[in-house]
Amino acid sequence: MSFRSRELLNKIVRKMGPDTLTPQGKETLKTCLPNSKVVMGRAKRGIYAGRHIQFGNKVSEDGGNKSRRTWKPNVQEKRLFSYIHDRHVRVKVTTHALRCIDKAGGIDEYLLKTPYHKMDTELGLMWKAKVEKMYEALSMTEVGFFSLEEEAKLVEGFKELKVARKEARREARRNTIESSGKQKSINVGTPDLKQATQVARS
């Protein structure tokens, strides 16, 4: 195991906590870590889906002179919704990774479907292990089902609640209309100030 892979494994274990990973899970993670591939520094802080700096030549139009240049990946900072965490997660992703996430059906599905050896960044490996653990805990929880009679009662109760809300809204509307009608009648019944003064003078 190379120095970089060992450092990467130690960092992931430190961030997740020593109790979270089982020895078997640690062994599988160790085999899946990239052994010799060098990953650029900023790719460790996001999900890049295998996109890295590309190198090539810039060729001049006149003489065909070549000079070395680089192409950096198109990195965006996005808020992605994670269903298992039930919140938005802000993460740096490449546009290629965004297309992969859309195709998988979400950030959680992408992390679950992508194998460990293709997740060559610290953040991706850590999130994948964490999401797998959370889904495993979720699968162990017991789910209770209602009987048909109880379900029918619940449906009836919701219908009654809907009708009661409608009636309350109608009653509130009637009260506001009646109160505004009374105010108009009061305003119509009181004589104008000018008319009152004229009657008093005459």
N, CA and C atoms as a LAMMPS dump frame, in Angstrom:
ITEM: TIMESTEP
0
ITEM: NUMBER OF ATOMS
606
ITEM: BOX BOUNDS ff ff ff
-5.0000000000000000e+02 5.0000000000000000e+02
-5.0000000000000000e+02 5.0000000000000000e+02
-5.0000000000000000e+02 5.0000000000000000e+02
ITEM: ATOMS id mol type element x y z
1 1 1 N 0.85 -1.199 0
2 1 2 C 0 0 0
3 1 3 C 0.883 1.245 0
4 2 1 N 0.602 2.169 -0.929
5 2 2 C 1.432 3.363 -1.066
6 2 3 C 1.171 4.328 0.097
7 3 1 N 2.078 5.297 0.209
8 3 2 C 1.992 6.276 1.297
9 3 3 C 0.71 7.094 1.18
10 4 1 N 0.375 7.506 -0.051
11 4 2 C -0.815 8.325 -0.262
12 4 3 C -2.095 7.579 0.12
13 5 1 N -2.172 6.295 -0.242
14 5 2 C -3.352 5.49 0.09
15 5 3 C -3.483 5.307 1.601
16 6 1 N -2.338 5.1 2.275
17 6 2 C -2.35 4.919 3.723
18 6 3 C -2.828 6.197 4.419
19 7 1 N -2.309 7.329 3.94
20 7 2 C -2.72 8.621 4.512
21 7 3 C -4.215 8.868 4.295
22 8 1 N -4.687 8.515 3.097
23 8 2 C -6.093 8.693 2.749
24 8 3 C -6.987 7.842 3.645
25 9 1 N -6.582 6.61 3.884
26 9 2 C -7.348 5.698 4.744
27 9 3 C -7.399 6.22 6.181
28 10 1 N -6.249 6.667 6.703
29 10 2 C -6.195 7.195 8.074
30 10 3 C -7.089 8.419 8.239
31 11 1 N -7.097 9.282 7.202
32 11 2 C -7.902 10.494 7.259
33 11 3 C -9.389 10.162 7.271
34 12 1 N -9.786 9.182 6.437
35 12 2 C -11.199 8.778 6.376
36 12 3 C -11.635 8.172 7.696
37 13 1 N -10.79 7.308 8.267
38 13 2 C -11.111 6.668 9.558
39 13 3 C -11.211 7.719 10.657
40 14 1 N -10.31 8.713 10.629
41 14 2 C -10.32 9.78 11.635
42 14 3 C -11.6 10.61 11.545
43 15 1 N -12.017 10.93 10.296
44 15 2 C -13.208 11.761 10.116
45 15 3 C -14.482 11.014 10.47
46 16 1 N -14.547 9.742 10.156
47 16 2 C -15.754 8.958 10.432
48 16 3 C -15.816 8.474 11.871
49 17 1 N -14.68 8.389 12.507
50 17 2 C -14.634 7.864 13.873
51 17 3 C -14.186 6.414 13.861
52 18 1 N -13.356 6.006 14.826
53 18 2 C -12.804 4.637 14.801
54 18 3 C -13.846 3.541 15.016
55 19 1 N -14.971 3.878 15.673
56 19 2 C -15.984 2.86 15.984
57 19 3 C -16.937 2.586 14.821
58 20 1 N -17.009 3.511 13.862
59 20 2 C -18.013 3.364 12.799
60 20 3 C -17.638 2.27 11.798
61 21 1 N -16.361 2.197 11.425
62 21 2 C -15.934 1.206 10.427
63 21 3 C -15.56 -0.107 11.102
64 22 1 N -16.123 -1.191 10.612
65 22 2 C -15.756 -2.521 11.107
66 22 3 C -14.433 -2.937 10.475
67 23 1 N -13.71 -3.896 11.066
68 23 2 C -12.444 -4.348 10.461
69 23 3 C -12.622 -4.878 9.042
70 24 1 N -13.76 -5.55 8.79
71 24 2 C -14.022 -6.063 7.449
72 24 3 C -14.235 -4.905 6.46
73 25 1 N -15 -3.896 6.904
74 25 2 C -15.229 -2.715 6.06
75 25 3 C -13.945 -1.952 5.8
76 26 1 N -13.075 -1.92 6.812
77 26 2 C -11.781 -1.248 6.67
78 26 3 C -10.913 -1.957 5.633
79 27 1 N -10.962 -3.296 5.644
80 27 2 C -10.177 -4.086 4.681
81 27 3 C -10.669 -3.866 3.249
82 28 1 N -12.008 -3.858 3.079
83 28 2 C -12.558 -3.627 1.733
84 28 3 C -12.225 -2.228 1.244
85 29 1 N -12.278 -1.25 2.165
86 29 2 C -11.924 0.131 1.814
87 29 3 C -10.46 0.228 1.424
88 30 1 N -9.606 -0.53 2.128
89 30 2 C -8.171 -0.525 1.849
90 30 3 C -7.875 -1.068 0.448
91 31 1 N -8.591 -2.126 0.048
92 31 2 C -8.369 -2.716 -1.283
93 31 3 C -8.893 -1.806 -2.393
94 32 1 N -9.917 -1.015 -2.075
95 32 2 C -10.531 -0.162 -3.096
96 32 3 C -9.829 1.177 -3.281
97 33 1 N -8.963 1.552 -2.351
98 33 2 C -8.293 2.859 -2.455
99 33 3 C -7.325 2.89 -3.63
100 34 1 N -7.263 4.039 -4.327
101 34 2 C -6.301 4.151 -5.434
102 34 3 C -4.874 4.04 -4.907
103 35 1 N -4.067 3.203 -5.545
104 35 2 C -2.745 2.897 -5.004
105 35 3 C -1.674 3.858 -5.511
106 36 1 N -1.704 4.179 -6.799
107 36 2 C -0.621 4.995 -7.34
108 36 3 C -1.104 6.258 -8.03
109 37 1 N -2.415 6.383 -8.213
110 37 2 C -2.946 7.533 -8.946
111 37 3 C -2.775 8.807 -8.131
112 38 1 N -2.204 9.823 -8.741
113 38 2 C -2.001 11.1 -8.061
114 38 3 C -3.22 11.974 -8.343
115 39 1 N -3.859 12.463 -7.286
116 39 2 C -5.05 13.297 -7.419
117 39 3 C -4.685 14.712 -7.019
118 40 1 N -5.129 15.688 -7.832
119 40 2 C -4.802 17.087 -7.524
120 40 3 C -5.448 17.509 -6.216
121 41 1 N -4.848 18.493 -5.564
122 41 2 C -5.247 18.882 -4.213
123 41 3 C -6.691 19.28 -4.084
124 42 1 N -7.2 20.097 -5.013
125 42 2 C -8.572 20.586 -4.847
126 42 3 C -9.605 19.516 -5.153
127 43 1 N -9.215 18.458 -5.895
128 43 2 C -10.158 17.372 -6.184
129 43 3 C -10.481 16.571 -4.938
130 44 1 N -9.647 16.679 -3.905
131 44 2 C -9.902 15.945 -2.657
132 44 3 C -11.051 16.577 -1.873
133 45 1 N -11.387 17.832 -2.21
134 45 2 C -12.403 18.555 -1.453
135 45 3 C -13.749 18.6 -2.175
136 46 1 N -13.972 17.711 -3.125
137 46 2 C -15.246 17.698 -3.848
138 46 3 C -15.476 16.371 -4.542
139 47 1 N -16.536 16.324 -5.359
140 47 2 C -16.839 15.13 -6.151
141 47 3 C -16.551 15.477 -7.604
142 48 1 N -15.488 14.891 -8.14
143 48 2 C -15.025 15.254 -9.482
144 48 3 C -15.318 14.187 -10.53
145 49 1 N -15.716 12.992 -10.113
146 49 2 C -16.086 11.882 -11.014
147 49 3 C -14.99 11.59 -12.037
148 50 1 N -13.74 11.572 -11.582
149 50 2 C -12.624 11.184 -12.452
150 50 3 C -12.072 12.29 -13.321
151 51 1 N -12.595 13.492 -13.234
152 51 2 C -12.094 14.603 -14.059
153 51 3 C -10.942 15.299 -13.333
154 52 1 N -9.814 15.458 -14.036
155 52 2 C -8.622 16.089 -13.456
156 52 3 C -8.003 17.047 -14.453
157 53 1 N -6.878 17.647 -14.076
158 53 2 C -6.187 18.559 -14.978
159 53 3 C -5.668 17.777 -16.177
160 54 1 N -5.9 18.321 -17.389
161 54 2 C -5.366 17.71 -18.608
162 54 3 C -4.228 18.576 -19.134
163 55 1 N -3.247 17.931 -19.711
164 55 2 C -2.077 18.635 -20.215
165 55 3 C -1.992 18.49 -21.733
166 56 1 N -1.47 19.516 -22.367
167 56 2 C -1.307 19.464 -23.828
168 56 3 C -0.473 20.626 -24.318
169 57 1 N -0.567 20.887 -25.6
170 57 2 C 0.218 21.96 -26.216
171 57 3 C -0.683 23.036 -26.791
172 58 1 N -0.218 24.281 -26.684
173 58 2 C -0.859 25.389 -27.385
174 58 3 C -0.055 25.612 -28.658
175 59 1 N -0.693 25.481 -29.802
176 59 2 C 0.011 25.573 -31.092
177 59 3 C -0.323 26.912 -31.721
178 60 1 N 0.726 27.699 -32.053
179 60 2 C 0.502 29.001 -32.673
180 60 3 C 0.088 28.818 -34.132
181 61 1 N -0.722 29.766 -34.633
182 61 2 C -1.25 29.652 -35.995
183 61 3 C -0.175 29.911 -37.05
184 62 1 N 0.74 30.84 -36.775
185 62 2 C 1.719 31.239 -37.806
186 62 3 C 2.807 30.179 -38.005
187 63 1 N 3.551 29.914 -36.983
188 63 2 C 4.711 29.024 -37.15
189 63 3 C 4.503 27.615 -36.633
190 64 1 N 3.354 27.366 -35.975
191 64 2 C 3.122 26.033 -35.4
192 64 3 C 3.977 25.766 -34.178
193 65 1 N 4.401 26.85 -33.516
194 65 2 C 5.205 26.685 -32.294
195 65 3 C 4.339 26.128 -31.171
196 66 1 N 4.912 25.211 -30.424
197 66 2 C 4.173 24.556 -29.356
198 66 3 C 4.655 25.028 -27.989
199 67 1 N 3.714 25.327 -27.133
200 67 2 C 4.052 25.65 -25.741
201 67 3 C 3.072 24.898 -24.843
202 68 1 N 3.578 24.376 -23.744
203 68 2 C 2.764 23.539 -22.854
204 68 3 C 1.656 24.353 -22.18
205 69 1 N 0.502 23.739 -22.019
206 69 2 C -0.617 24.389 -21.333
207 69 3 C -1.445 23.327 -20.625
208 70 1 N -2.389 23.798 -19.794
209 70 2 C -3.242 22.869 -19.038
210 70 3 C -4.707 23.233 -19.255
211 71 1 N -5.579 22.23 -19.075
212 71 2 C -7.036 22.426 -19.07
213 71 3 C -7.547 21.973 -17.719
214 72 1 N -8.135 22.895 -16.99
215 72 2 C -8.681 22.543 -15.673
216 72 3 C -10.149 22.131 -15.819
217 73 1 N -10.629 21.233 -14.957
218 73 2 C -12.041 20.811 -15.06
219 73 3 C -13 21.925 -14.669
220 74 1 N -14.201 21.854 -15.217
221 74 2 C -15.242 22.854 -14.942
222 74 3 C -15.884 22.537 -13.591
223 75 1 N -15.465 23.258 -12.56
224 75 2 C -15.907 22.988 -11.189
225 75 3 C -16.941 24.028 -10.775
226 76 1 N -18.072 23.551 -10.236
227 76 2 C -19.146 24.424 -9.746
228 76 3 C -19.438 24.075 -8.292
229 77 1 N -19.869 25.089 -7.536
230 77 2 C -20.313 24.832 -6.162
231 77 3 C -21.83 24.757 -6.163
232 78 1 N -22.383 23.61 -5.766
233 78 2 C -23.823 23.373 -5.874
234 78 3 C -24.411 22.931 -4.535
235 79 1 N -25.726 23.164 -4.405
236 79 2 C -26.48 22.638 -3.257
237 79 3 C -27.281 21.454 -3.755
238 80 1 N -26.941 20.272 -3.279
239 80 2 C -27.624 19.043 -3.696
240 80 3 C -28.421 18.492 -2.531
241 81 1 N -29.63 18.02 -2.825
242 81 2 C -30.489 17.51 -1.751
243 81 3 C -30.189 16.052 -1.477
244 82 1 N -29.89 15.74 -0.21
245 82 2 C -29.631 14.373 0.208
246 82 3 C -30.842 13.869 0.995
247 83 1 N -31.472 12.784 0.503
248 83 2 C -32.685 12.252 1.141
249 83 3 C -32.36 11.588 2.481
250 84 1 N -31.209 10.932 2.569
251 84 2 C -30.86 10.23 3.81
252 84 3 C -30.542 11.23 4.93
253 85 1 N -29.942 12.397 4.567
254 85 2 C -29.666 13.435 5.563
255 85 3 C -30.866 14.373 5.74
256 86 1 N -31.798 14.363 4.76
257 86 2 C -32.999 15.201 4.762
258 86 3 C -32.641 16.696 4.81
259 87 1 N -31.667 17.073 4.009
260 87 2 C -31.274 18.491 3.922
261 87 3 C -30.426 18.698 2.661
262 88 1 N -30.22 19.963 2.318
263 88 2 C -29.355 20.294 1.193
264 88 3 C -27.896 20.264 1.646
265 89 1 N -27.041 19.771 0.754
266 89 2 C -25.612 19.677 1.055
267 89 3 C -24.858 20.51 0.024
268 90 1 N -24.024 21.411 0.498
269 90 2 C -23.226 22.244 -0.412
270 90 3 C -21.91 21.529 -0.711
271 91 1 N -21.638 21.33 -2.001
272 91 2 C -20.449 20.566 -2.384
273 91 3 C -19.914 21.078 -3.725
274 92 1 N -18.603 20.964 -3.904
275 92 2 C -17.986 21.317 -5.183
276 92 3 C -18.026 20.104 -6.103
277 93 1 N -18.597 20.282 -7.286
278 93 2 C -18.728 19.184 -8.241
279 93 3 C -18.34 19.658 -9.629
280 94 1 N -17.874 18.717 -10.463
281 94 2 C -17.65 19.031 -11.871
282 94 3 C -18.974 18.87 -12.614
283 95 1 N -19.063 19.457 -13.806
284 95 2 C -20.295 19.336 -14.597
285 95 3 C -20.517 17.879 -15.016
286 96 1 N -19.437 17.132 -15.218
287 96 2 C -19.555 15.703 -15.527
288 96 3 C -20.155 14.948 -14.344
289 97 1 N -19.712 15.287 -13.127
290 97 2 C -20.253 14.646 -11.922
291 97 3 C -21.73 14.987 -11.747
292 98 1 N -22.13 16.222 -12.095
293 98 2 C -23.536 16.612 -12.006
294 98 3 C -24.396 15.773 -12.937
295 99 1 N -23.894 15.532 -14.158
296 99 2 C -24.638 14.687 -15.108
297 99 3 C -24.74 13.261 -14.582
298 100 1 N -23.657 12.768 -13.972
299 100 2 C -23.667 11.412 -13.39
300 100 3 C -24.672 11.32 -12.243
301 101 1 N -24.731 12.367 -11.415
302 101 2 C -25.663 12.398 -10.278
303 101 3 C -27.106 12.424 -10.783
304 102 1 N -27.375 13.235 -11.823
305 102 2 C -28.723 13.289 -12.405
306 102 3 C -29.132 11.939 -12.976
307 103 1 N -28.183 11.291 -13.638
308 103 2 C -28.472 9.988 -14.25
309 103 3 C -28.751 8.926 -13.183
310 104 1 N -28.007 8.993 -12.074
311 104 2 C -28.198 8.013 -10.986
312 104 3 C -29.5 8.254 -10.238
313 105 1 N -29.968 9.518 -10.213
314 105 2 C -31.225 9.824 -9.517
315 105 3 C -31.042 10.574 -8.215
316 106 1 N -29.87 11.13 -7.981
317 106 2 C -29.618 11.889 -6.75
318 106 3 C -28.231 11.603 -6.211
319 107 1 N -27.796 12.437 -5.258
320 107 2 C -26.448 12.307 -4.706
321 107 3 C -26.28 11.009 -3.933
322 108 1 N -27.323 10.591 -3.195
323 108 2 C -27.231 9.347 -2.414
324 108 3 C -27.101 8.132 -3.334
325 109 1 N -27.933 8.097 -4.388
326 109 2 C -27.904 6.969 -5.329
327 109 3 C -26.566 6.905 -6.057
328 110 1 N -26.045 8.089 -6.411
329 110 2 C -24.744 8.118 -7.107
330 110 3 C -23.642 7.543 -6.212
331 111 1 N -23.656 7.935 -4.939
332 111 2 C -22.635 7.449 -4.01
333 111 3 C -22.763 5.946 -3.773
334 112 1 N -24.003 5.449 -3.73
335 112 2 C -24.204 4.019 -3.5
336 112 3 C -23.823 3.188 -4.724
337 113 1 N -24.123 3.701 -5.932
338 113 2 C -23.877 2.922 -7.148
339 113 3 C -22.417 2.937 -7.582
340 114 1 N -21.716 4.03 -7.303
341 114 2 C -20.327 4.151 -7.752
342 114 3 C -19.422 3.282 -6.886
343 115 1 N -18.601 2.407 -7.497
344 115 2 C -17.702 1.57 -6.686
345 115 3 C -16.595 2.39 -6.032
346 116 1 N -16.016 1.814 -4.982
347 116 2 C -14.997 2.532 -4.206
348 116 3 C -13.782 2.924 -5.054
349 117 1 N -13.344 2.039 -5.955
350 117 2 C -12.113 2.333 -6.698
351 117 3 C -12.285 3.482 -7.692
352 118 1 N -13.555 3.864 -8.003
353 118 2 C -13.777 5.016 -8.878
354 118 3 C -13.959 6.306 -8.089
355 119 1 N -14.2 6.185 -6.786
356 119 2 C -14.308 7.377 -5.938
357 119 3 C -12.905 7.719 -5.442
358 120 1 N -12.167 8.462 -6.258
359 120 2 C -10.756 8.687 -5.948
360 120 3 C -10.511 9.97 -5.161
361 121 1 N -11.535 10.471 -4.456
362 121 2 C -11.339 11.652 -3.615
363 121 3 C -11.714 11.323 -2.176
364 122 1 N -11.116 12.041 -1.243
365 122 2 C -11.373 11.806 0.186
366 122 3 C -12.838 12.032 0.532
367 123 1 N -13.38 13.152 0.019
368 123 2 C -14.761 13.501 0.334
369 123 3 C -15.722 12.44 -0.194
370 124 1 N -15.495 11.988 -1.433
371 124 2 C -16.364 10.974 -2.029
372 124 3 C -16.327 9.66 -1.269
373 125 1 N -15.123 9.221 -0.894
374 125 2 C -14.975 7.961 -0.152
375 125 3 C -15.634 8.049 1.221
376 126 1 N -15.449 9.191 1.886
377 126 2 C -16.006 9.362 3.223
378 126 3 C -17.531 9.383 3.174
379 127 1 N -18.077 10.13 2.212
380 127 2 C -19.529 10.216 2.068
381 127 3 C -20.129 8.872 1.7
382 128 1 N -19.449 8.148 0.82
383 128 2 C -19.96 6.835 0.389
384 128 3 C -20.06 5.888 1.587
385 129 1 N -19.005 5.83 2.395
386 129 2 C -19.012 4.961 3.582
387 129 3 C -20.105 5.393 4.564
388 130 1 N -20.273 6.718 4.735
389 130 2 C -21.267 7.235 5.681
390 130 3 C -22.692 6.927 5.208
391 131 1 N -22.951 7.142 3.909
392 131 2 C -24.295 6.902 3.353
393 131 3 C -24.636 5.416 3.406
394 132 1 N -23.661 4.566 3.095
395 132 2 C -23.883 3.115 3.168
396 132 3 C -24.261 2.695 4.589
397 133 1 N -23.551 3.258 5.569
398 133 2 C -23.829 2.928 6.978
399 133 3 C -25.225 3.401 7.379
400 134 1 N -25.625 4.607 6.937
401 134 2 C -26.931 5.157 7.284
402 134 3 C -28.063 4.332 6.648
403 135 1 N -27.86 3.908 5.389
404 135 2 C -28.875 3.088 4.714
405 135 3 C -28.987 1.708 5.372
406 136 1 N -27.852 1.2 5.832
407 136 2 C -27.859 -0.094 6.521
408 136 3 C -28.647 0.005 7.826
409 137 1 N -28.435 1.102 8.571
410 137 2 C -29.175 1.315 9.82
411 137 3 C -30.665 1.502 9.536
412 138 1 N -30.98 2.174 8.412
413 138 2 C -32.372 2.405 8.031
414 138 3 C -33.069 1.1 7.663
415 139 1 N -32.318 0.207 7.025
416 139 2 C -32.914 -1.078 6.627
417 139 3 C -33.206 -1.974 7.833
418 140 1 N -32.499 -1.745 8.941
419 140 2 C -32.707 -2.565 10.141
420 140 3 C -33.917 -2.122 10.971
421 141 1 N -34.428 -0.907 10.714
422 141 2 C -35.556 -0.41 11.507
423 141 3 C -36.84 -1.16 11.139
424 142 1 N -37.671 -1.373 12.154
425 142 2 C -38.933 -2.084 11.936
426 142 3 C -40.001 -1.119 11.441
427 143 1 N -40.801 -1.596 10.488
428 143 2 C -41.874 -0.778 9.918
429 143 3 C -43.205 -1.403 10.304
430 144 1 N -44.116 -0.604 10.868
431 144 2 C -45.436 -1.097 11.256
432 144 3 C -46.478 -0.746 10.203
433 145 1 N -47.397 -1.665 9.925
434 145 2 C -48.453 -1.436 8.944
435 145 3 C -49.806 -1.426 9.641
436 146 1 N -50.735 -0.607 9.117
437 146 2 C -52.095 -0.545 9.646
438 146 3 C -52.937 -1.663 9.028
439 147 1 N -53.916 -2.139 9.808
440 147 2 C -54.886 -3.087 9.241
441 147 3 C -55.843 -2.324 8.32
442 148 1 N -56.644 -3.049 7.519
443 148 2 C -57.546 -2.404 6.559
444 148 3 C -58.605 -1.557 7.258
445 149 1 N -59.104 -2.036 8.422
446 149 2 C -60.124 -1.286 9.156
447 149 3 C -59.557 0.035 9.694
448 150 1 N -58.343 -0.043 10.265
449 150 2 C -57.704 1.168 10.802
450 150 3 C -57.401 2.165 9.688
451 151 1 N -56.981 1.637 8.537
452 151 2 C -56.686 2.506 7.398
453 151 3 C -57.955 3.22 6.924
454 152 1 N -59.078 2.47 6.879
455 152 2 C -60.357 3.071 6.47
456 152 3 C -60.777 4.154 7.461
457 153 1 N -60.567 3.893 8.773
458 153 2 C -60.894 4.894 9.802
459 153 3 C -60.062 6.165 9.626
460 154 1 N -58.765 5.973 9.341
461 154 2 C -57.885 7.131 9.129
462 154 3 C -58.345 7.961 7.933
463 155 1 N -58.714 7.276 6.844
464 155 2 C -59.183 7.981 5.644
465 155 3 C -60.444 8.779 5.956
466 156 1 N -61.37 8.159 6.691
467 156 2 C -62.61 8.844 7.083
468 156 3 C -62.317 10.058 7.959
469 157 1 N -61.377 9.87 8.895
470 157 2 C -60.994 10.973 9.783
471 157 3 C -60.42 12.147 9.006
472 158 1 N -59.573 11.871 8.002
473 158 2 C -59.001 12.941 7.179
474 158 3 C -60.077 13.644 6.368
475 159 1 N -61.065 12.872 5.867
476 159 2 C -62.169 13.474 5.105
477 159 3 C -62.983 14.412 5.988
478 160 1 N -63.293 13.955 7.213
479 160 2 C -64.05 14.783 8.155
480 160 3 C -63.289 16.061 8.51
481 161 1 N -61.984 15.931 8.691
482 161 2 C -61.155 17.097 8.999
483 161 3 C -61.178 18.105 7.854
484 162 1 N -61.141 17.59 6.609
485 162 2 C -61.17 18.454 5.428
486 162 3 C -62.491 19.216 5.359
487 163 1 N -63.606 18.484 5.623
488 163 2 C -64.938 19.108 5.591
489 163 3 C -65.046 20.163 6.692
490 164 1 N -64.533 19.85 7.894
491 164 2 C -64.598 20.794 9.021
492 164 3 C -63.805 22.063 8.703
493 165 1 N -62.658 21.916 8.073
494 165 2 C -61.852 23.089 7.703
495 165 3 C -62.597 23.955 6.688
496 166 1 N -63.244 23.294 5.714
497 166 2 C -64.006 24.027 4.701
498 166 3 C -65.122 24.831 5.345
499 167 1 N -65.841 24.187 6.266
500 167 2 C -66.947 24.855 6.969
501 167 3 C -66.447 26.045 7.782
502 168 1 N -65.3 25.868 8.445
503 168 2 C -64.727 26.96 9.251
504 168 3 C -64.354 28.144 8.36
505 169 1 N -63.803 27.85 7.168
506 169 2 C -63.446 28.934 6.24
507 169 3 C -64.692 29.672 5.759
508 170 1 N -65.758 28.896 5.433
509 170 2 C -67.019 29.513 4.979
510 170 3 C -67.605 30.422 6.069
511 171 1 N -67.603 29.915 7.305
512 171 2 C -68.148 30.686 8.43
513 171 3 C -67.366 31.982 8.639
514 172 1 N -66.043 31.888 8.53
515 172 2 C -65.2 33.084 8.686
516 172 3 C -65.501 34.093 7.584
517 173 1 N -65.711 33.593 6.337
518 173 2 C -66.038 34.473 5.217
519 173 3 C -67.385 35.164 5.438
520 174 1 N -68.372 34.386 5.908
521 174 2 C -69.705 34.962 6.182
522 174 3 C -69.62 36.065 7.237
523 175 1 N -68.869 35.811 8.302
524 175 2 C -68.729 36.801 9.382
525 175 3 C -68.095 38.091 8.876
526 176 1 N -67.055 37.962 8.028
527 176 2 C -66.407 39.18 7.506
528 176 3 C -67.346 39.951 6.589
529 177 1 N -68.15 39.241 5.773
530 177 2 C -69.094 39.917 4.867
531 177 3 C -70.187 40.626 5.659
532 178 1 N -70.706 39.927 6.684
533 178 2 C -71.751 40.527 7.527
534 178 3 C -71.249 41.761 8.268
535 179 1 N -70.033 41.68 8.8
536 179 2 C -69.486 42.834 9.539
537 179 3 C -69.247 44.014 8.611
538 180 1 N -68.788 43.744 7.368
539 180 2 C -68.579 44.848 6.414
540 180 3 C -69.915 45.428 5.969
541 181 1 N -70.993 44.593 5.86
542 181 2 C -72.341 45.07 5.505
543 181 3 C -72.913 45.97 6.581
544 182 1 N -72.697 45.647 7.841
545 182 2 C -73.174 46.469 8.959
546 182 3 C -72.502 47.838 8.951
547 183 1 N -71.192 47.849 8.671
548 183 2 C -70.471 49.129 8.647
549 183 3 C -71.012 50.036 7.544
550 184 1 N -71.352 49.438 6.366
551 184 2 C -71.895 50.236 5.263
552 184 3 C -73.242 50.835 5.651
553 185 1 N -74.08 50.018 6.292
554 185 2 C -75.414 50.514 6.697
555 185 3 C -75.284 51.638 7.726
556 186 1 N -74.326 51.54 8.612
557 186 2 C -74.092 52.595 9.618
558 186 3 C -73.66 53.875 8.921
559 187 1 N -72.757 53.748 7.941
560 187 2 C -72.275 54.923 7.197
561 187 3 C -73.402 55.578 6.397
562 188 1 N -74.292 54.762 5.816
563 188 2 C -75.416 55.299 5.038
564 188 3 C -76.416 55.985 5.967
565 189 1 N -76.665 55.456 7.14
566 189 2 C -77.653 55.989 8.1
567 189 3 C -77.249 57.327 8.687
568 190 1 N -75.947 57.608 8.881
569 190 2 C -75.513 58.877 9.49
570 190 3 C -75.523 59.978 8.447
571 191 1 N -76.146 61.16 8.734
572 191 2 C -76.197 62.249 7.753
573 191 3 C -74.838 62.899 7.581
574 192 1 N -74.679 63.545 6.458
575 192 2 C -73.42 64.216 6.179
576 192 3 C -73.265 65.428 7.096
577 193 1 N -72.05 65.879 7.357
578 193 2 C -71.782 66.988 8.285
579 193 3 C -72.322 68.307 7.735
580 194 1 N -72.172 68.513 6.407
581 194 2 C -72.651 69.763 5.793
582 194 3 C -74.169 69.849 5.877
583 195 1 N -74.82 68.696 5.568
584 195 2 C -76.293 68.681 5.637
585 195 3 C -76.761 68.974 7.049
586 196 1 N -76.096 68.42 8.029
587 196 2 C -76.47 68.622 9.438
588 196 3 C -76.343 70.098 9.829
589 197 1 N -75.264 70.778 9.384
590 197 2 C -75.074 72.202 9.722
591 197 3 C -76.115 73.083 9.026
592 198 1 N -76.439 72.728 7.762
593 198 2 C -77.451 73.503 7.037
594 198 3 C -78.816 73.418 7.709
595 199 1 N -79.18 72.205 8.164
596 199 2 C -80.469 71.996 8.843
597 199 3 C -80.504 72.786 10.145
598 200 1 N -79.367 72.826 10.843
599 200 2 C -79.305 73.54 12.132
600 200 3 C -79.453 75.054 11.912
601 201 1 N -78.862 75.622 10.82
602 201 2 C -78.945 77.068 10.557
603 201 3 C -80.376 77.491 10.17
604 202 1 N -81.018 76.616 9.379
605 202 2 C -82.367 76.963 8.923
606 202 3 C -83.379 76.74 10.049
